[in-house]
């Protein structure tokens, strides 16, 4: 059985929370477009559309048609080792989890992502709008990370994580200026001098 893996990440730029690397594995002959109507790059979809596709992904995974994994790499790793290292770690762990034997298939990755060198792979710029397996990986990564940030909004209610998911919105910067940083923030991404200009 030849597998196709799609890989994409979500949450490279936020000021708080983990980066998420989504990996999806399907048989080469499985029609993702037919199984996932409306599939597209997660950034082009509404939150509702992403949620519907993610629930479909769970159902297909339970049927054994598709496998998926989302590797969340923490804000602490990002601060200690950098975002590039964190994303690379997520890709490496996710790919090896879903396809332990490199000879079993091919890995398709979005943007500038790279799988471990022993895997047959192809990196496609804007692959999340071209390759269905990458699209589905982008949805899995985005929904998983958004739900993670929404859960943590209950623990840190002052910051509005359920609304901006940790990105650097005006609301988020105003909360940072008023309350300072919480345990979920990426300290290397936040420059306190920038907060002086926030009203």
N, C-alpha and C positions, 0 to 999 in steps of 0.2 A: 504494500500500500504506500503510495507516494503522498506525502503531506505538503500542504502549503501553509506557511505561517505568515501572518501579518503582524507588524509591530508598529506602535505609535506611542507617543507620550503626551501627557497633559499636565499642566501646572509647572512649567519651567520658570515662568516669570513672577508668580505671586510673592507677596511679602511674608506669607505664613503658610504653614502646612507642608505636607510631603509633595514630592513629584510622583506621578503615577505613570507606570509603563504598562500598556495593555498589549497582550499577545493573544492571538487567536489562531487555532490550528484546525484545518479542515482537509478532507480528502481532495485530491486534485480534481476529481470529477463532480464535486458537490457545487451546486449552483447557489451561491450566496445571494445573488440579486433576486432570485425567485423566492428564496427562503426568508429574505428580509426586505420586504417592499419599502421603498423610500430610502434605502440605505444611501448615506452620503457622509462626507466629512462632518464630524461632530460639530464643528464651528458653524456649519451651514444649516444646522437643524435647531428647532426649538427644543426647549427642555422637555416638553411633553413628547415630542417625536423621539428624542434620545431615550427617554424612559421606556417607551413602547418597544423600541428596538432592543434595549437591554433586557427587558422581560422575555422577548422572543429568544434572545441569546441564551438565557437561563433555561428556557424550555427545550431548545435544541441541544443544549449541553446535557440535560437530563436524559434526552433520547439517544445520546451518543453520536449525534451528527456532527457536533462541533465541540471543541475543547477551548477553554479560555482561562487566562490567569492575568490578574492585575497585581503587579509588584509595586507596593508603596515604599518609597525610600524617604526616610524621615528628614525633617528640617534640621535635625542635629547632624546627620551625615552631610547634608548640604552645607551647613556652616563649617564643619570640620574639614571636608575634602573638596567642596565646590560642586556646583550644579552639574558640570560635565561628568565628573566622577560618579555622581549620584545616578544620573540617567544611564550611564554605561553599566553600572552595577545592576540597575533594574532590567535592562535589556538582557544582560548576560544570564541573570537568574531566571527570568521569565522564559527565554528561549530554551535554556537547558531543562527547565521543568516540563515544558510541553513536547519537546523533541530531544530526549536524552541522546539518541543516536544521530549524529549529523548526517549520516547517509540516508536517512529516512525521508528527506524532502528538501525543500528550498525555503529560505526566509526572505520575505519582502519587507523592507523597512522604509519609513517615511523620512524625508528631509536629509539630514546628515547622519542618521543613526547607523551604527554598525553592529553586527552580531559577532560573536567570537569567530576567530579566523578559520576555524575548522569547518564552519558551515558554508554550504553553497548559499549565496545571498546576492541580493540586488537592492541598492538604495535608490529610491525614486523621489526626486524633488516634486513636492505636491502630490505625493503618492496617496495621501489621505483623501484626495478627490478623484483618484484614478483607479486604484487597486482595491477591489471590494474587501479583501481580507484586512488591508490596512485601515479602510474606513471603519470596519467593525471593531478593530482594535482601538481606534480613536474613540469610538462611542463607549466601549468598555472602560477605557482609562478615564474619560471625562465624567461619566456617570458615577463611577466608583469614587473618584476624588471629590466630586461635588457632594455626594452623600456623606463622605467622611467629614468634610468641613461643616456641613449642616448639623451633624451629630455634635461636633465640638463647639458649635455656636451655643449649645445649651450649657456647656461648661464655662465658656467665656462670653457671656451675653452682652458685654459692653461694646463689642467690636463689629457686630453685624455680619459675622462670617456666613450666615445663611443667605445673605443678599449678594455679597461680592466674592465669596469663596476664597478670600485672602488676597485678591488682587488689589493693586494700589489705587483704589477709587478715592474721590474726595471724602466720602463718608469714612472710609478706612483711615485715611490720613488724619481726619479730624479726631477720630477716636484715639489714634496713637498720640496725638498731641495732648489730648486731655488725660489719658489714662496710662500712657507709657506702653511698654511691650509686655506681652503675656508669654507663657511658656511655649506657645505654638509658633511664635514669630521666628523668622529667619533673620538673625541679627546682622549677618553680612549683607543683607539686601536692603537694610533700612539705614539711611543716613540722617541722623537727628537734625543736622543743619537744614535739611529740606523741610522739616516740619515748621520752621520759623515762618515760612511763607504761607502756611496753611491758615485760613481764616475760620 
